[in-house]
Each structure stands twice: as C-alpha cells, then as structure tokens.
C-alpha cells in the first residue's frame, strides 16, 4: 500500500507579503515534500505570486459580508 502524500493547508485573510513571508519561506526551506495549499481571502497579489513561486497552490475565497474574520 502506498503512503498518502503529506499536506499542509493554511487559510489567511488580508495579508501582505511581509506578513506571510516568514511562514512561506520557513515551510519552503524546511524540506517538507508534501503539498502546500494556501487558502486566501483579500490577500495581496504579490504575496500570492511569491507563495506560488515557492510551491504553494493557491485557493481564493471571499469572506461573506457581515461575518467575523
């Protein structure tokens, strides 16, 4: 039986690259070989480009108006 690949899923909202940079760089350089998914709401485009460049798959979502974020 084959082992299932590892997966890290992170959800963030409203951040810029400088705010997520430590996390993205740390995971990218840690040797983690599984899938990296970043669920993003209202995140700066540059930040998403930087995360994508470092192997993250991006899933965009919107936070419904009137909810706490």
VMD Tcl script that builds the backbone (N, CA, C; Angstrom):
set m [mol new atoms 207]
animate dup $m
set s [atomselect $m all]
$s set {name element resname resid chain x y z} {
  {N N UNK 1 A 0.845 -1.180 0.000}
  {CA C UNK 1 A 0.000 0.000 0.000}
  {C C UNK 1 A 0.888 1.239 0.000}
  {N N UNK 2 A 0.611 2.158 -0.897}
  {CA C UNK 2 A 1.388 3.391 -0.974}
  {C C UNK 2 A 0.953 4.364 0.117}
  {N N UNK 3 A 1.933 5.041 0.667}
  {CA C UNK 3 A 1.628 6.073 1.659}
  {C C UNK 3 A 1.017 7.279 0.966}
  {N N UNK 4 A 0.070 7.897 1.609}
  {CA C UNK 4 A -0.530 9.118 1.065}
  {C C UNK 4 A 0.444 10.272 1.263}
  {N N UNK 5 A 0.488 11.212 0.298}
  {CA C UNK 5 A 1.402 12.355 0.464}
  {C C UNK 5 A 0.954 13.261 1.606}
  {N N UNK 6 A 1.905 13.940 2.197}
  {CA C UNK 6 A 1.604 14.898 3.261}
  {C C UNK 6 A 0.964 16.146 2.670}
  {N N UNK 7 A 0.236 16.861 3.498}
  {CA C UNK 7 A -0.477 18.055 3.059}
  {C C UNK 7 A -0.520 19.072 4.189}
  {N N UNK 8 A -0.216 20.331 3.849}
  {CA C UNK 8 A -0.377 21.443 4.781}
  {C C UNK 8 A -1.359 22.415 4.148}
  {N N UNK 9 A -2.405 22.780 4.897}
  {CA C UNK 9 A -3.392 23.748 4.419}
  {C C UNK 9 A -3.384 24.934 5.379}
  {N N UNK 10 A -3.264 26.125 4.815}
  {CA C UNK 10 A -3.254 27.353 5.603}
  {C C UNK 10 A -4.316 28.292 5.049}
  {N N UNK 11 A -5.077 28.937 5.913}
  {CA C UNK 11 A -6.070 29.932 5.482}
  {C C UNK 11 A -5.689 31.284 6.074}
  {N N UNK 12 A -5.642 32.299 5.190}
  {CA C UNK 12 A -5.278 33.648 5.626}
  {C C UNK 12 A -6.202 34.671 4.982}
  {N N UNK 13 A -6.268 35.831 5.579}
  {CA C UNK 13 A -7.089 36.891 5.007}
  {C C UNK 13 A -6.473 38.261 5.219}
  {N N UNK 14 A -6.395 39.041 4.129}
  {CA C UNK 14 A -5.989 40.434 4.206}
  {C C UNK 14 A -4.513 40.698 4.445}
  {N N UNK 15 A -3.655 39.735 4.180}
  {CA C UNK 15 A -2.235 39.922 4.460}
  {C C UNK 15 A -1.447 40.394 3.247}
  {N N UNK 16 A -0.303 40.993 3.530}
  {CA C UNK 16 A 0.692 41.394 2.538}
  {C C UNK 16 A 1.838 40.379 2.591}
  {N N UNK 17 A 2.734 40.458 1.608}
  {CA C UNK 17 A 3.859 39.526 1.546}
  {C C UNK 17 A 4.710 39.555 2.813}
  {N N UNK 18 A 5.019 40.714 3.322}
  {CA C UNK 18 A 5.886 40.794 4.506}
  {C C UNK 18 A 5.280 40.093 5.721}
  {N N UNK 19 A 3.974 39.982 5.775}
  {CA C UNK 19 A 3.326 39.315 6.898}
  {C C UNK 19 A 3.364 37.793 6.771}
  {N N UNK 20 A 3.317 37.277 5.560}
  {CA C UNK 20 A 3.322 35.816 5.391}
  {C C UNK 20 A 4.694 35.272 5.001}
  {N N UNK 21 A 5.604 36.168 4.671}
  {CA C UNK 21 A 6.936 35.757 4.220}
  {C C UNK 21 A 7.630 34.775 5.174}
  {N N UNK 22 A 7.696 35.038 6.477}
  {CA C UNK 22 A 8.388 34.093 7.375}
  {C C UNK 22 A 7.802 32.677 7.305}
  {N N UNK 23 A 6.492 32.579 7.256}
  {CA C UNK 23 A 5.850 31.263 7.187}
  {C C UNK 23 A 6.156 30.565 5.866}
  {N N UNK 24 A 5.977 31.291 4.759}
  {CA C UNK 24 A 6.183 30.705 3.429}
  {C C UNK 24 A 7.630 30.251 3.262}
  {N N UNK 25 A 8.571 31.106 3.617}
  {CA C UNK 25 A 9.991 30.778 3.476}
  {C C UNK 25 A 10.360 29.605 4.379}
  {N N UNK 26 A 9.870 29.611 5.598}
  {CA C UNK 26 A 10.177 28.546 6.548}
  {C C UNK 26 A 9.706 27.188 6.034}
  {N N UNK 27 A 8.470 27.129 5.569}
  {CA C UNK 27 A 7.953 25.855 5.083}
  {C C UNK 27 A 8.657 25.435 3.793}
  {N N UNK 28 A 8.926 26.390 2.926}
  {CA C UNK 28 A 9.589 26.078 1.661}
  {C C UNK 28 A 11.009 25.553 1.861}
  {N N UNK 29 A 11.691 26.011 2.896}
  {CA C UNK 29 A 13.078 25.601 3.123}
  {C C UNK 29 A 13.218 24.493 4.173}
  {N N UNK 30 A 12.107 24.037 4.724}
  {CA C UNK 30 A 12.154 23.036 5.792}
  {C C UNK 30 A 12.432 21.623 5.306}
  {N N UNK 31 A 12.303 21.404 4.012}
  {CA C UNK 31 A 12.444 20.053 3.493}
  {C C UNK 31 A 11.111 19.339 3.361}
  {N N UNK 32 A 10.029 20.005 3.736}
  {CA C UNK 32 A 8.696 19.417 3.596}
  {C C UNK 32 A 8.445 19.113 2.125}
  {N N UNK 33 A 8.068 17.867 1.821}
  {CA C UNK 33 A 7.925 17.439 0.423}
  {C C UNK 33 A 6.480 17.236 -0.006}
  {N N UNK 34 A 5.539 17.491 0.888}
  {CA C UNK 34 A 4.131 17.298 0.544}
  {C C UNK 34 A 3.546 18.503 -0.160}
  {N N UNK 35 A 2.236 18.457 -0.342}
  {CA C UNK 35 A 1.528 19.565 -0.975}
  {C C UNK 35 A 1.347 20.698 0.023}
  {N N UNK 36 A 1.444 21.928 -0.486}
  {CA C UNK 36 A 1.251 23.128 0.331}
  {C C UNK 36 A 0.121 23.929 -0.298}
  {N N UNK 37 A -0.966 24.117 0.450}
  {CA C UNK 37 A -2.133 24.830 -0.054}
  {C C UNK 37 A -2.351 26.069 0.804}
  {N N UNK 38 A -2.554 27.191 0.135}
  {CA C UNK 38 A -2.798 28.460 0.814}
  {C C UNK 38 A -4.176 28.961 0.389}
  {N N UNK 39 A -5.133 28.955 1.316}
  {CA C UNK 39 A -6.464 29.494 1.067}
  {C C UNK 39 A -6.426 30.968 1.431}
  {N N UNK 40 A -6.768 31.825 0.474}
  {CA C UNK 40 A -6.526 33.251 0.649}
  {C C UNK 40 A -7.759 34.097 0.353}
  {N N UNK 41 A -8.068 34.996 1.274}
  {CA C UNK 41 A -9.160 35.968 1.087}
  {C C UNK 41 A -8.573 37.363 1.209}
  {N N UNK 42 A -8.703 38.160 0.161}
  {CA C UNK 42 A -8.246 39.543 0.207}
  {C C UNK 42 A -6.751 39.691 0.421}
  {N N UNK 43 A -5.987 38.763 -0.102}
  {CA C UNK 43 A -4.536 38.787 0.080}
  {C C UNK 43 A -3.897 39.488 -1.113}
  {N N UNK 44 A -2.861 40.262 -0.840}
  {CA C UNK 44 A -2.114 40.994 -1.854}
  {C C UNK 44 A -1.637 40.052 -2.970}
  {N N UNK 45 A -1.787 40.475 -4.230}
  {CA C UNK 45 A -1.395 39.656 -5.382}
  {C C UNK 45 A 0.087 39.299 -5.361}
  {N N UNK 46 A 0.921 40.249 -4.967}
  {CA C UNK 46 A 2.358 39.970 -4.892}
  {C C UNK 46 A 2.643 38.844 -3.909}
  {N N UNK 47 A 1.950 38.840 -2.784}
  {CA C UNK 47 A 2.126 37.788 -1.782}
  {C C UNK 47 A 1.757 36.427 -2.364}
  {N N UNK 48 A 0.675 36.378 -3.119}
  {CA C UNK 48 A 0.249 35.113 -3.722}
  {C C UNK 48 A 1.234 34.649 -4.790}
  {N N UNK 49 A 1.775 35.577 -5.548}
  {CA C UNK 49 A 2.794 35.232 -6.553}
  {C C UNK 49 A 4.038 34.653 -5.881}
  {N N UNK 50 A 4.455 35.257 -4.794}
  {CA C UNK 50 A 5.633 34.787 -4.069}
  {C C UNK 50 A 5.401 33.391 -3.486}
  {N N UNK 51 A 4.226 33.165 -2.942}
  {CA C UNK 51 A 3.900 31.849 -2.388}
  {C C UNK 51 A 3.833 30.800 -3.497}
  {N N UNK 52 A 3.236 31.158 -4.615}
  {CA C UNK 52 A 3.149 30.235 -5.754}
  {C C UNK 52 A 4.546 29.859 -6.235}
  {N N UNK 53 A 5.412 30.831 -6.333}
  {CA C UNK 53 A 6.793 30.602 -6.767}
  {C C UNK 53 A 7.494 29.601 -5.854}
  {N N UNK 54 A 7.096 29.582 -4.582}
  {CA C UNK 54 A 7.717 28.680 -3.613}
  {C C UNK 54 A 6.932 27.385 -3.426}
  {N N UNK 55 A 6.086 27.063 -4.387}
  {CA C UNK 55 A 5.436 25.750 -4.402}
  {C C UNK 55 A 4.064 25.653 -3.770}
  {N N UNK 56 A 3.476 26.772 -3.365}
  {CA C UNK 56 A 2.146 26.741 -2.781}
  {C C UNK 56 A 1.084 26.741 -3.879}
  {N N UNK 57 A 0.042 25.971 -3.662}
  {CA C UNK 57 A -1.144 26.028 -4.515}
  {C C UNK 57 A -2.101 27.003 -3.850}
  {N N UNK 58 A -2.661 27.914 -4.632}
  {CA C UNK 58 A -3.499 28.976 -4.090}
  {C C UNK 58 A -4.969 28.678 -4.339}
  {N N UNK 59 A -5.768 28.824 -3.302}
  {CA C UNK 59 A -7.224 28.737 -3.414}
  {C C UNK 59 A -7.808 30.041 -2.887}
  {N N UNK 60 A -8.442 30.780 -3.763}
  {CA C UNK 60 A -9.021 32.070 -3.356}
  {C C UNK 60 A -10.454 31.876 -2.827}
  {N N UNK 61 A -10.796 32.667 -1.838}
  {CA C UNK 61 A -12.165 32.649 -1.340}
  {C C UNK 61 A -12.526 34.027 -0.825}
  {N N UNK 62 A -13.803 34.267 -0.695}
  {CA C UNK 62 A -14.301 35.532 -0.144}
  {C C UNK 62 A -14.955 35.263 1.192}
  {N N UNK 63 A -14.744 36.178 2.121}
  {CA C UNK 63 A -15.418 36.108 3.419}
  {C C UNK 63 A -16.752 36.818 3.266}
  {N N UNK 64 A -17.852 36.132 3.537}
  {CA C UNK 64 A -19.167 36.767 3.379}
  {C C UNK 64 A -19.293 38.012 4.253}
  {N N UNK 65 A -19.894 39.031 3.688}
  {CA C UNK 65 A -20.095 40.288 4.415}
  {C C UNK 65 A -20.955 40.020 5.666}
  {N N UNK 66 A -20.583 40.671 6.747}
  {CA C UNK 66 A -21.336 40.508 7.977}
  {C C UNK 66 A -20.818 39.398 8.875}
  {N N UNK 67 A -19.759 38.718 8.448}
  {CA C UNK 67 A -19.174 37.681 9.307}
  {C C UNK 67 A -17.889 38.199 9.913}
  {N N UNK 68 A -17.487 37.617 11.021}
  {CA C UNK 68 A -16.218 37.986 11.643}
  {C C UNK 68 A -15.098 37.301 10.919}
  {N N UNK 69 A -14.009 38.031 10.714}
  {CA C UNK 69 A -12.855 37.392 10.062}
  {C C UNK 69 A -11.638 37.483 10.935}
}
mol reanalyze $m
mol bondsrecalc $m
mol representation Tube
mol addrep $m
